């Protein structure tokens, strides 16, 4: 079986690989996560900054929710979770190169973003356990210097909790089940 990055590159570029069905599932769910994070409602209605950083932060939010759910499952999901994480950062690497970040600094940038992501993951996991932390975690990790209306934090907190429930159901199946994300109104 080819290496993960080679397979990931084939999947990202639209060349599926029948020798890696798990990676095809990983790519399917990664695409679902990225598609939801690109939903215009986050940027146009909720005020997430429509910048490279804001879009990365929104993808990070959705990736964190998926990885939090997968963390509490056992067996094959450990590999699935790692492959999902690897695909995320392989895509980050590819996107950095596409926007012109020099080859010599891409690795450093990816390491920095991965390190930041671990902090985001811990913050979101903490607020799912203690909902009083939603506003501060979202302000720091999704909105940055751009403050949101307090009701936006409440709405996003409820969205995150509902997303976790839905992801738990989706990841309980062994099939490519589309994620039905909560509607943001």
C-alpha positions in Angstrom: 0.0 0.0 0.0 1.4 3.4 -0.9 2.3 5.9 1.9 -0.4 8.0 3.4 0.7 11.3 1.8 0.9 9.7 -1.6 -2.6 8.3 -1.2 -3.9 11.5 0.2 -2.4 13.5 -2.7 -4.2 11.1 -5.1 -7.4 11.5 -3.2 -7.1 15.3 -3.0 -6.4 15.5 -6.7 -9.5 13.4 -7.4 -7.8 10.0 -8.2 -9.3 7.5 -5.8 -7.5 4.5 -4.7 -9.2 1.1 -4.4 -6.3 -0.2 -2.3 -7.2 2.1 0.6 -10.9 2.0 1.4 -10.3 3.5 4.9 -8.6 6.5 3.3 -11.5 6.9 0.9 -13.8 7.1 3.9 -11.4 9.5 5.6 -11.4 11.7 2.5 -15.3 11.5 2.3 -15.7 12.7 5.8 -12.9 15.3 5.5 -14.7 16.7 2.4 -18.0 16.8 4.5 -16.2 18.7 7.3 -14.5 21.2 4.9 -17.8 21.7 3.0 -19.6 22.6 6.2 -16.8 24.9 7.4 -17.2 26.8 4.1 -20.9 27.4 4.6 -21.4 31.1 4.0 -23.6 31.5 7.1 -20.5 31.3 9.3 -19.0 34.3 7.5 -21.9 36.3 6.3 -24.3 35.9 9.3 -22.3 34.9 12.3 -19.3 37.1 11.6 -16.4 34.6 11.4 -13.7 36.5 9.6 -13.7 35.7 5.9 -10.0 35.4 5.7 -7.5 32.6 5.3 -7.1 32.5 9.1 -10.8 32.6 9.7 -11.5 29.8 7.2 -8.7 27.7 8.8 -10.2 28.4 12.2 -13.7 27.3 11.0 -12.3 24.1 9.5 -10.4 23.6 12.8 -13.7 23.9 14.8 -15.3 21.2 12.7 -12.2 19.0 12.7 -12.0 19.3 16.4 -15.6 18.2 16.9 -15.0 15.1 14.7 -11.8 14.2 16.5 -13.4 14.7 19.9 -16.2 12.2 18.9 -13.7 9.8 17.5 -11.5 10.0 20.6 -14.1 8.2 22.7 -14.5 5.4 20.3 -12.2 2.4 20.2 -10.6 0.0 17.7 -10.4 1.1 14.0 -11.5 4.7 14.8 -8.0 5.4 16.3 -6.5 4.8 12.8 -9.4 6.7 11.2 -8.9 9.6 13.5 -5.1 9.7 12.8 -5.8 9.5 9.1 -8.3 12.3 9.3 -5.8 14.5 11.2 -3.0 13.6 8.7 -5.3 14.5 5.7 -6.2 17.8 7.3 -2.6 18.8 7.6 -1.6 17.4 4.3 -4.3 19.6 2.8 -3.0 22.6 4.9 0.5 21.9 3.5 -0.8 21.8 0.0 -2.8 25.0 0.4 0.2 26.9 1.9 2.2 25.9 -1.1 -0.6 27.0 -3.5 -0.8 30.5 -1.9 3.0 30.9 -2.4 4.5 30.1 1.0 8.1 29.2 0.3 9.1 25.5 0.4 11.6 26.1 3.2 9.0 27.6 5.6 6.0 25.4 4.8 7.1 22.7 7.3 7.6 25.2 10.0 4.2 26.8 9.3 2.4 23.4 9.3 4.0 22.5 12.7 2.9 25.9 14.1 -0.6 25.4 12.9 -0.7 21.8 14.2 0.5 23.0 17.6 -2.2 25.7 17.6 -4.8 23.1 16.6 -4.0 20.9 19.6 -4.8 24.0 21.8 -8.0 24.5 19.9 -8.9 20.9 20.3 -8.4 21.0 24.1 -10.4 24.3 24.3 -13.4 22.9 22.4 -13.3 19.6 24.3 -13.2 21.6 27.6 -16.2 23.8 26.6 -18.2 20.7 25.5 -17.7 19.4 29.1 -18.3 22.9 30.6 -20.7 25.0 28.5 -19.8 28.2 30.4 -16.5 28.2 28.5 -18.1 28.4 25.0 -17.9 32.2 24.7 -14.2 32.5 25.6 -13.2 29.5 23.6 -15.0 30.7 20.5 -13.9 34.3 20.9 -10.2 33.2 21.2 -10.2 30.4 18.6 -12.8 31.4 15.9 -13.3 35.1 16.0 -9.9 36.4 17.1 -9.8 40.2 17.3 -13.2 40.4 15.8 -15.7 40.1 18.6 -19.1 38.5 18.1 -22.5 39.2 19.6 -23.0 37.2 22.8 -26.0 35.5 21.2 -23.7 34.2 18.5 -21.6 32.4 21.1 -24.8 30.8 22.5 -25.9 29.8 19.0 -22.5 28.3 18.2 -22.3 26.5 21.5 -25.6 24.8 20.8 -24.5 24.1 17.3 -21.3 22.4 18.6 -23.2 20.3 21.1 -25.8 19.2 18.4 -22.9 18.5 16.0 -21.3 16.2 18.5 -24.5 14.2 18.8 -24.9 13.9 15.1 -21.2 13.0 14.5 -21.5 10.3 17.2 -24.4 8.8 15.2 -22.6 9.1 11.9 -19.3 7.6 13.1 -21.2 4.7 14.7 -21.9 3.3 11.2 -19.2 1.7 9.1 -20.5 3.2 5.9 -20.1 6.6 4.1 -23.0 8.3 5.7 -23.4 12.0 4.9 -23.2 14.3 7.9 -26.4 16.1 8.6 -25.0 19.2 10.3 -27.4 21.2 12.5 -29.0 24.1 10.8 -27.7 27.5 11.8 -30.6 30.1 11.9 
